[in-house]
Amino acid sequence: MVSPNTYLLDAIALMTPDMASFGDLKTSKSCDPNHVWVLEGDRILGVLTVATVVHLSANPAALPQLSLSEVLVSPQAILSEVALSDGDVITDVWRSPPVVPIAVVDEQQRLVGMITRESLWSAVAAVPIPASTAQEMSPPSPAETAPAVNSLRGTPLSVMSVEAIFDTLLAGYWDWDIPANQEYLSPGFKRMFGYADHELPNAPEAWQNLIFPEDLAKVMASFERHVSSRGQEPFDNEVRYHHKNGDIVWVNCVGEVVAWDEQGQPLRMIGCHIDITQQKRAELETQQTKEELENFFTVALDLLCIADTEGYFRRVNQAWETTLGYAPAELEGQSFLALVHPDDIEETLAAIAQLTHQERVQSFVNRYRCRDGSYRYIEWYSQPQGDLIYAAARDITEHRQLEMKLRRREAHLKTAQRIAKLGSWEFEVATGRIIWSDEVFEIFGRDPALGPPSYAELLTIYHPDDQAYHDRVVQEAIKTQQPYDLDLRAFHPDGRLMYLQARGEPIFNAAGELVQLVGVLLDITERKQTEAQLRQTSAQLAASNDELEAFAYSVSHDLRAPLRAIEGFSQALLEDYGDQFDQLGQRYFDRIRHNVARMNDLINALLALSRVSRSAMTCTWVNLSDLVTAEITELQTINPDRQVTLIVPPQVVAWGDRTLLGVVISNLVQNSWKFTQHHPTAQIELGQCDRGEQPTYFIRDDGAGFDMAHADMLFGVFQRLHNMTEFPGTGVGLATAKRIIQRHGGKMWGTGAVEAGATIYFSLPMASDNATNQGTRG
C-alpha cells in the first residue's frame, strides 16, 4: 500500500521486486497477481496492477512523466469482512478474473486485505484431500482448513469467519484425487440436484450419471485441454444436470488442477459447481423473446425501422422493399431525409426535433420516394429512446388518394348542388335532428351559423297551405318505410315564394330498423315558372292552330268557290262568244284559265303544308329505295322519252311515318326530275352517308342546280330560285319536305352549283331499342 504521492516507478519497484527491468515484464509469460493499493488516509483511491504495468511497458520512455493517479484502476469490488459470509459474494469471487483484486475492509472501512479468484484457488488447494472412508470422502475439518483460510489474506483478516467461507465454498465444492480416481462431493453439491448427503456416493460416477451425456463429453474435452496446457487453458463449462425431481439444473462448473507430479501429470483437481439455472432460464427467455421480436420484425406488414436522431437508418425490415422497392441493405446506414419529398423536409425536421427532445411523434405523414421515382404517403408512429428512434409506419397512399378523391367529389358535389340548386338533407328519426348541406341553407336563405332548424321550425318555413301536407307525407313515409316525392311551396326571407321538390328515402340499420330519412331538396321555382309560361304558350299555340285550321277550311271552301266561278264563266264566254274574240282575246282567256289552275295548285299545296303540321304520326321502318323507285317509274310513264339513269341501292331504310316520308321522297324526286328536264340525259341518285349521331340520306341530281349564295331561300314557302316559265311549280314542295323532317326530329339542307346539279340531304333520328324490334325493316 502506498500514498498517492508515491512516484510511479517506485510503486512499480515495490510491486515487482524480482524483475530487473521492464523488459522482464514484457517478456514474462505469466505475472503474479501482485497489486499496489493506493490509499489517501483510510480511503481507497485505486490499485496498480501487473497488467497495467505490462501495458505501460510498451513505452518505457513515457513512464517517468506519468503520475501514479493517472494509471490507477478501480477495484472490482470492496467487501466488508462480514460480507464474506454471503454465499453470493463468494460465488462472485470464485467466478471473477484471477488478476482482478477485491478489497476487504473492516467495520471502519479500513483496508485489511484483498482477495482474487487466484488467491481463493490457492487457499482451497492448500487444504489436504479429505480422508476417505470405504464408501465416501468427508469434508475437511475446520482445523484442517484454518491454514488455507489464512492464506487468503494479504493482511490478516481478524474478523473473517473461516467456517462461513468454507460452508459457502463447500455448497458446490468438489475435490478429485486423480490417480486414485476418488472424489469428494460436498453436501451442498448434492443438495443442488435434490439429494441428501447420504443419497449420492462420493465418486465420479455419481455426478457422471446425473450430467447430460453430451455435456459430459464437453466436460471431459475441457479437462483434456486444461491438462495439456498445464492449467493455462481454463476449465470452465456451462452444463446441464438432471435434478432428482426431473427438472434440468444448469451449472457453471469451474475447476483447476492444483497439484502435478514431476512428469507433469495431474494429481489433484478442485472445483465448484454454481447453480445458474435462473440465469440460464432468463437467458433462454430473453433469447426466445429476441427471436419472437426478430420474427415479428421480419414478417410485419408495417414499415419498421430503428433510426438515430442524426437522420440515419440503423435497421429496417423487409416491408420497406415491398412498399418502396429498396432492399434493407440499401437503406441501412443511409440518410432517410434523402428519400423524403422536398416539400416535406421542413415538417420532417420538426418531427425529428420533437423526437430529439424525447417526445413521441404520432400520426405524422410525409412522402417517401420509391425506387421507381414515384412517391408514397407514409404515416409514422415514432418513439425516442436516447439517440435512437424506434418507429413503425404504414403506407397510406391509397387511403390518402381516396381521401383526396372524396374531397374532390365532395367539392364537385357541392358545386353541382349549387349549380342545380339541389341540396341534400338527413333526418334522424329517433332524435328529430336535421342535417343540411350548404345548398339547402342557400335555398332557404338561412345563415349556416344558425344551424339547421328543428322539424317544427322547418314546417313554419313552408306555405301555410302546404305545412300539414308536408308533415302528413313525412309521417306516412316513416310509418310505411317507403320513399316519398312531393312538391310544395316555401317563403324565402326576402319574401319570395319558392317552389320546392322534396324527395326522401328510408335508411335502416343492421336489425332492419328505420333510423334515418335522407333525401334531396330541389328549387323548382324556375321550372314552375317555365311550366306556367309553357301552358300559356301552349294555349296560344292551340288557339293559333285553331285559327290555322279555320283558315285552311276557309281556303278550301271560300277561296275555291270564286275560282270555280271565274273558271266557269270564262269557259262559258269562250263557248258562247268565242267566235267574237280575236286571237289576242283568246290568249287572254287562256291566261285566265292557266292562273286559275295555278291558284288551285297553290291552295292544294297550302292545305298539304297545313296537314303536315296537324296530322298524327305513326313511325315504322320505311324502305326509301322502294319509294324512290316507285316515284321514278310513275314519272317515266308520264314522260317516256326522258333519258334518266337511276342509282338506288337496295334496302336504304329509315325510321319514320311512312305517309309523311312518302311526301318527302315524292317532292325531292319530282324536283330532281323537273330540274334535269333541259338536259338530254340525266342522273338521279338515292344514298346514305351517316353524319354525327343521326342517319343521313340524300337525293342527288346533275340538273340545273342553284347558286349557294341563295341557299337560305331554298326551303322558304313560295320562294323560288328559278324562272317560273322555265321551271314551273308552287314553291312549297321543299318547304313541306323540310317541315316533315323537322317533325321527325331531323334536319334538311342542300348543296349545289349552277348547271352542276343539286343534293338535298336530310337526317332522321335513330330508332329506339323497342322500335328496332318491331316487325321487319322495309
SVG drawing of the C-alpha trace seen along z (x, -y; Angstrom):
<svg xmlns="http://www.w3.org/2000/svg" viewBox="-123 -41 141 91">
<polyline fill="none" stroke="black" stroke-width="0.4" points="0.0,0.0 1.3,-3.4 0.1,-7.0 -0.9,-9.0 2.3,-11.0 4.5,-7.9 6.3,-8.0 5.0,-5.6 8.4,-4.0 8.8,-3.4 5.3,-1.8 6.3,0.5 9.5,1.4 7.5,2.3 5.2,4.5 7.9,6.3 11.0,6.6 12.2,9.7 12.1,8.1 15.3,6.3 13.7,4.3 10.5,3.5 11.7,5.9 11.2,8.7 7.5,7.6 7.1,7.5 8.6,10.9 7.1,12.6 4.6,15.3 2.8,15.0 2.7,12.4 2.0,12.9 -1.2,11.2 0.7,8.6 -1.0,5.3 -0.2,2.0 -3.1,0.3 -3.1,-3.5 -4.7,-5.0 -5.4,-8.5 -5.7,-8.2 -8.2,-5.4 -9.8,-5.9 -9.0,-3.6 -8.1,-5.6 -7.4,-2.7 -5.0,0.1 -1.9,0.5 -1.9,4.0 0.7,6.0 -1.5,5.9 -1.3,2.1 2.5,2.2 2.8,4.6 0.7,2.3 2.7,-0.8 6.0,1.0 5.2,0.8 6.5,-2.8 9.1,-2.9 10.2,-6.5 6.8,-7.8 6.8,-6.2 8.8,-9.0 6.3,-11.6 3.2,-9.8 1.9,-10.1 0.5,-7.3 -3.0,-8.7 -3.1,-8.6 -2.6,-4.8 -4.8,-3.6 -7.8,-1.3 -10.8,-1.0 -11.1,2.2 -13.7,4.6 -15.3,4.6 -14.8,3.5 -16.2,6.0 -16.6,5.9 -15.3,8.8 -18.9,9.5 -20.0,9.8 -17.6,12.7 -20.2,14.9 -22.6,14.3 -22.7,17.2 -23.4,15.0 -20.4,12.8 -18.1,15.9 -19.6,17.1 -18.8,13.8 -15.2,14.1 -15.0,17.6 -16.1,16.5 -14.0,13.3 -11.0,13.0 -7.9,14.2 -5.9,10.9 -8.7,8.5 -8.4,7.8 -11.3,7.4 -10.6,5.2 -11.7,6.3 -12.3,3.6 -13.2,3.7 -16.1,2.1 -14.2,-1.3 -13.8,-0.9 -10.1,-0.4 -8.3,1.9 -7.5,5.2 -6.7,7.3 -7.6,8.4 -9.0,11.5 -8.8,12.7 -10.0,15.9 -6.4,16.9 -5.9,16.5 -9.1,18.4 -7.9,21.3 -4.6,21.2 -6.4,21.3 -8.6,24.2 -5.7,26.1 -3.8,25.8 -6.4,27.9 -5.4,31.6 -7.6,34.1 -10.2,35.3 -9.6,38.7 -11.6,41.4 -13.8,44.0 -14.6,47.2 -17.6,45.6 -17.1,41.9 -14.9,38.9 -15.6,36.5 -15.3,32.7 -12.3,31.2 -12.4,30.1 -12.1,26.5 -8.6,27.3 -7.5,28.5 -8.9,25.5 -7.6,22.8 -4.2,22.5 -5.8,22.3 -8.1,19.6 -5.3,17.6 -3.5,17.8 -6.4,15.9 -5.3,12.7 -2.7,10.3 -3.2,8.7 -4.5,10.8 -8.3,10.9 -9.0,10.8 -12.8,10.7 -13.2,13.2 -15.4,16.2 -13.4,19.2 -16.4,21.5 -18.7,19.2 -16.3,19.1 -15.9,22.9 -19.6,23.5 -20.2,21.3 -17.4,22.9 -18.5,26.4 -22.0,25.7 -21.0,26.9 -17.4,27.9 -15.7,31.0 -12.2,32.3 -10.8,35.0 -7.8,37.3 -7.0,38.1 -4.6,41.0 -6.9,42.8 -10.0,41.6 -11.6,40.7 -13.8,37.7 -15.3,35.7 -18.7,34.1 -19.8,31.6 -23.3,31.8 -24.2,28.6 -23.1,30.1 -25.6,33.0 -28.4,30.7 -28.1,28.7 -29.5,31.7 -32.1,32.7 -30.2,35.3 -29.3,35.7 -25.6,36.2 -26.1,40.0 -28.0,40.5 -25.1,39.9 -21.7,41.6 -18.5,39.5 -17.4,40.9 -17.0,39.6 -19.8,42.0 -22.3,40.1 -22.2,36.8 -21.4,38.5 -24.8,40.3 -26.6,37.0 -25.0,34.9 -26.4,34.8 -24.4,37.3 -23.5,34.7 -22.4,32.3 -20.2,35.0 -18.3,35.3 -17.8,31.5 -16.6,31.5 -14.1,34.3 -12.8,32.5 -12.4,29.3 -10.4,31.3 -8.1,32.7 -7.4,29.2 -6.8,27.9 -4.3,30.7 -2.5,30.5 -2.0,26.7 -0.8,27.4 -3.6,25.2 -3.3,22.3 -6.5,23.4 -9.2,22.7 -11.6,25.4 -14.9,23.5 -18.1,25.0 -21.8,24.5 -23.5,27.9 -26.9,29.5 -27.7,31.9 -30.8,34.0 -32.5,33.0 -34.0,35.7 -37.5,34.4 -36.8,34.5 -36.0,30.8 -33.0,29.6 -30.3,27.8 -27.9,25.6 -24.4,25.4 -21.3,23.4 -18.6,26.0 -15.2,24.4 -12.1,26.1 -8.3,26.2 -5.5,28.8 -3.7,27.7 -1.1,30.5 1.2,32.0 3.8,34.8 7.4,34.5 6.3,35.8 3.6,33.1 0.7,35.4 -2.3,34.1 -2.6,35.3 -5.3,33.2 -8.1,31.1 -10.6,28.9 -13.6,27.1 -17.0,25.7 -20.5,26.1 -22.5,22.9 -26.3,23.1 -27.0,20.8 -30.5,22.2 -32.3,19.0 -29.8,17.1 -30.0,19.6 -33.8,19.5 -33.6,15.8 -31.2,16.0 -33.4,18.5 -36.4,16.4 -34.5,13.4 -33.3,15.3 -36.9,16.6 -38.2,13.0 -35.5,11.8 -36.3,14.5 -40.0,13.6 -39.3,10.0 -37.0,10.8 -39.7,12.9 -42.2,10.1 -39.7,7.6 -39.3,9.8 -42.9,10.7 -44.6,7.4 -46.5,5.8 -45.9,2.4 -42.7,0.5 -40.5,1.0 -37.2,-0.7 -34.6,-1.8 -33.0,-5.2 -31.0,-7.8 -31.7,-11.4 -29.0,-12.3 -31.3,-11.1 -29.8,-7.7 -31.4,-4.3 -29.9,-1.8 -32.1,1.1 -35.2,1.6 -37.5,4.7 -38.4,6.4 -41.6,4.4 -39.6,1.5 -38.6,3.4 -42.2,4.5 -43.5,0.9 -40.8,-1.3 -38.7,1.2 -35.4,0.8 -33.7,3.8 -32.9,3.4 -29.2,3.4 -29.6,0.4 -31.3,-1.7 -29.4,-0.8 -26.7,-3.4 -28.3,-5.8 -30.0,-9.2 -33.7,-8.8 -34.1,-12.5 -32.7,-11.7 -35.9,-9.9 -38.3,-12.5 -40.2,-14.6 -38.6,-18.1 -41.9,-19.8 -42.0,-17.6 -38.4,-18.2 -39.2,-21.1 -42.0,-19.2 -39.9,-16.1 -37.1,-18.1 -39.6,-19.5 -40.7,-15.9 -37.0,-14.9 -36.5,-17.8 -39.5,-16.7 -38.0,-13.2 -34.6,-14.6 -36.4,-16.2 -37.6,-12.7 -41.2,-13.4 -43.0,-10.7 -44.5,-11.5 -47.8,-10.1 -49.8,-10.1 -47.1,-12.2 -47.4,-11.9 -44.8,-12.6 -44.0,-11.4 -41.1,-8.9 -39.5,-8.4 -39.8,-4.9 -37.1,-3.2 -39.1,-3.9 -39.2,-7.7 -42.8,-7.8 -43.8,-8.9 -45.8,-7.2 -47.6,-8.7 -46.2,-7.2 -47.8,-7.6 -45.3,-7.4 -45.6,-6.4 -42.2,-7.1 -40.8,-6.6 -37.4,-8.1 -35.0,-6.4 -31.8,-8.2 -30.2,-8.8 -32.3,-6.1 -35.7,-6.3 -38.0,-3.3 -40.6,-3.7 -43.5,-1.9 -45.1,-3.3 -47.6,-2.3 -48.3,-3.1 -51.4,-5.2 -51.1,-6.2 -54.3,-4.6 -56.1,-5.9 -54.7,-9.4 -55.7,-9.2 -59.1,-8.1 -59.4,-11.0 -58.4,-13.4 -60.7,-11.8 -63.5,-12.0 -62.7,-15.7 -62.7,-16.4 -66.0,-14.6 -67.4,-16.5 -66.3,-19.7 -67.8,-18.6 -71.0,-17.6 -71.2,-21.0 -70.6,-22.7 -73.2,-20.5 -75.7,-21.2 -75.1,-24.9 -75.5,-24.9 -78.5,-22.7 -80.0,-24.4 -80.2,-20.9 -79.4,-20.3 -79.2,-17.2 -80.5,-16.6 -80.8,-13.9 -83.4,-13.4 -82.7,-11.2 -86.0,-9.6 -85.1,-8.9 -83.8,-12.4 -85.5,-14.5 -82.1,-16.0 -81.9,-17.5 -78.7,-17.8 -78.4,-20.1 -75.9,-20.5 -74.6,-24.0 -77.0,-24.3 -80.1,-23.7 -79.1,-26.7 -78.7,-28.6 -82.1,-27.6 -83.9,-28.6 -81.7,-31.7 -80.8,-30.6 -77.5,-31.6 -75.4,-28.4 -74.1,-29.8 -77.7,-29.2 -77.5,-25.5 -80.4,-23.5 -83.9,-24.2 -85.8,-21.8 -88.6,-19.8 -91.3,-22.1 -89.4,-25.2 -89.0,-23.7 -92.7,-23.4 -93.2,-27.1 -90.9,-27.9 -93.4,-26.3 -96.5,-27.9 -99.4,-27.6 -101.4,-25.6 -98.6,-23.1 -97.4,-22.5 -99.9,-19.9 -99.4,-18.2 -95.6,-18.0 -96.0,-16.6 -98.5,-14.0 -96.3,-12.8 -93.2,-12.5 -95.1,-10.7 -96.6,-8.4 -93.1,-7.6 -91.8,-6.8 -94.8,-4.6 -94.7,-2.7 -90.9,-2.9 -91.3,-3.9 -89.7,-6.7 -91.7,-9.9 -91.7,-12.7 -93.7,-15.9 -93.8,-19.4 -94.5,-22.3 -94.1,-26.0 -91.9,-27.9 -91.2,-31.6 -87.7,-33.0 -86.6,-35.5 -86.8,-38.2 -90.5,-37.5 -90.3,-35.5 -92.5,-32.5 -90.4,-29.4 -91.5,-26.1 -89.6,-23.1 -89.4,-19.4 -88.6,-17.2 -87.6,-13.6 -86.8,-11.2 -85.8,-7.6 -85.6,-5.5 -82.3,-4.2 -82.3,-1.1 -79.8,0.3 -78.4,3.9 -81.5,5.0 -83.8,3.6 -85.0,0.7 -85.6,-2.7 -83.0,-5.1 -82.9,-7.9 -84.7,-9.6 -82.2,-11.0 -83.1,-12.9 -82.7,-16.0 -84.4,-19.3 -84.6,-21.0 -85.5,-24.5 -88.0,-24.2 -89.2,-27.8 -87.8,-28.5 -89.3,-25.2 -92.7,-26.0 -92.5,-29.5 -91.4,-27.9 -94.2,-25.4 -96.7,-28.2 -95.2,-30.0 -95.4,-26.8 -99.0,-26.3 -99.7,-29.9 -97.7,-29.3 -99.5,-26.0 -102.8,-27.7 -101.7,-30.4 -100.5,-27.7 -103.7,-25.8 -105.6,-29.0 -103.3,-29.6 -103.7,-26.1 -107.5,-26.5 -107.1,-29.7 -104.9,-27.9 -107.3,-25.1 -110.1,-27.6 -108.0,-29.4 -107.4,-26.1 -111.1,-25.4 -111.6,-29.0 -109.1,-28.5 -110.6,-25.1 -114.2,-26.3 -114.3,-30.1 -111.4,-30.6 -112.2,-27.7 -115.8,-29.0 -114.6,-32.2 -112.0,-30.3 -114.6,-27.9 -116.9,-30.8 -114.0,-32.5 -113.1,-29.3 -116.8,-28.5 -117.7,-32.0 -114.5,-32.1 -115.3,-28.7 -118.9,-29.9 -117.7,-33.0 -115.4,-31.0 -118.1,-28.6 -120.9,-31.2 -118.9,-34.1 -115.6,-32.6 -116.1,-33.5 -116.4,-37.2 -112.9,-37.3 -109.8,-37.8 -106.7,-35.8 -105.4,-38.1 -108.7,-37.7 -108.4,-34.0 -104.9,-34.2 -106.2,-36.3 -108.8,-33.7 -106.1,-31.0 -104.0,-33.0 -107.1,-33.4 -107.7,-29.7 -103.9,-28.9 -103.7,-31.2 -106.9,-29.8 -105.3,-26.3 -102.1,-27.6 -104.1,-29.3 -105.8,-26.0 -102.4,-24.2 -101.2,-26.8 -104.3,-26.2 -103.7,-22.5 -100.1,-23.0 -101.0,-25.2 -103.6,-22.7 -101.0,-19.9 -98.5,-22.0 -101.1,-22.6 -101.9,-18.9 -98.2,-18.2 -98.2,-20.1 -101.5,-18.6 -101.5,-15.0 -100.7,-12.2 -97.5,-10.3 -97.0,-6.5 -93.4,-5.5 -92.1,-2.3 -89.3,-1.2 -89.7,-2.8 -87.9,-1.5 -86.8,-4.7 -85.4,-2.6 -88.8,-1.4 -90.4,-4.8 -87.8,-6.4 -88.1,-3.6 -91.9,-3.8 -91.8,-7.6 -89.4,-7.4 -91.4,-4.7 -94.5,-6.9 -92.7,-9.9 -91.2,-7.8 -94.7,-6.6 -95.8,-10.2 -92.6,-11.2 -91.3,-8.0 -88.9,-10.0 -86.7,-11.2 -83.3,-9.5 -82.7,-9.3 -80.3,-7.0 -81.5,-6.0 -79.0,-4.9 -80.8,-3.4 -79.0,-1.0 -81.3,1.7 -82.6,1.6 -82.0,-2.1 -84.3,-2.3 -85.3,-5.0 -87.4,-5.1 -90.5,-7.4 -94.0,-7.9 -94.5,-6.1 -97.0,-8.6 -95.1,-11.7 -91.8,-10.2 -93.5,-9.3 -94.4,-13.0 -90.7,-13.9 -89.4,-11.5 -92.2,-12.5 -91.2,-16.2 -87.5,-15.6 -87.6,-13.2 -90.1,-15.4 -87.7,-18.4 -84.8,-16.4 -86.9,-15.2 -88.0,-18.8 -84.6,-20.5 -83.0,-17.9 -85.6,-18.2 -83.5,-20.5 -80.5,-18.1 -80.6,-15.4 -79.6,-12.8 -79.9,-12.9 -78.9,-11.0 -80.8,-10.8 -79.3,-9.1 -80.5,-7.9 -77.8,-7.4 -77.0,-7.3 -74.0,-9.0 -74.3,-9.0 -73.0,-12.1 -72.9,-12.7 -75.4,-10.7 -78.3,-10.5 -78.5,-8.5 -78.3,-10.9 -79.8,-10.4 -79.6,-12.3 -81.2,-12.7 -78.7,-14.0 -79.2,-15.1 -77.0,-16.6 -79.5,-19.2 -79.8,-23.0 -78.5,-23.3 -78.5,-26.6 -76.2,-29.3 -75.1,-28.6 -75.3,-32.4 -79.1,-31.9 -79.2,-28.6 -81.1,-30.2 -84.1,-30.8 -84.2,-27.1 -86.8,-25.9 -88.9,-29.1 -92.6,-29.0 -93.4,-30.4 -89.7,-31.3 -88.2,-30.2 -84.6,-30.3 -85.6,-29.7 -87.9,-31.4 -91.5,-30.3 -91.7,-29.9 -88.5,-27.8 -89.3,-25.5 -93.0,-25.8 -94.0,-25.0 -95.7,-26.3 -92.5,-26.9 -94.0,-24.9 -92.6,-21.4 -89.2,-21.8 -90.8,-23.8 -93.2,-20.9 -90.5,-18.3 -88.3,-20.2 -91.3,-20.6 -91.9,-16.9 -88.3,-16.1 -88.3,-18.6 -91.4,-16.9 -89.5,-13.7 -86.7,-15.5 -84.3,-15.6 -82.7,-18.3 -82.7,-19.1 -80.2,-21.1 -78.9,-21.4 -75.8,-21.9 -75.4,-22.7 -73.9,-24.7 -75.4,-26.3 -75.8,-23.7 -73.8,-21.2 -76.7,-19.6 -78.0,-19.8 -78.0,-17.4 -80.7,-17.6 -79.7,-16.0 -82.0,-15.0 -81.3,-13.3 -83.6,-11.3 -83.2,-10.1 -82.2,-6.6 -84.9,-4.2 -85.3,-3.3 -84.4,0.3 -88.1,1.1 -88.8,-0.3 -85.9,1.7 -87.6,4.9 -90.9,4.0 -91.6,6.0 -89.3,6.2 -87.4,3.4 -88.8,2.5"/>
</svg>
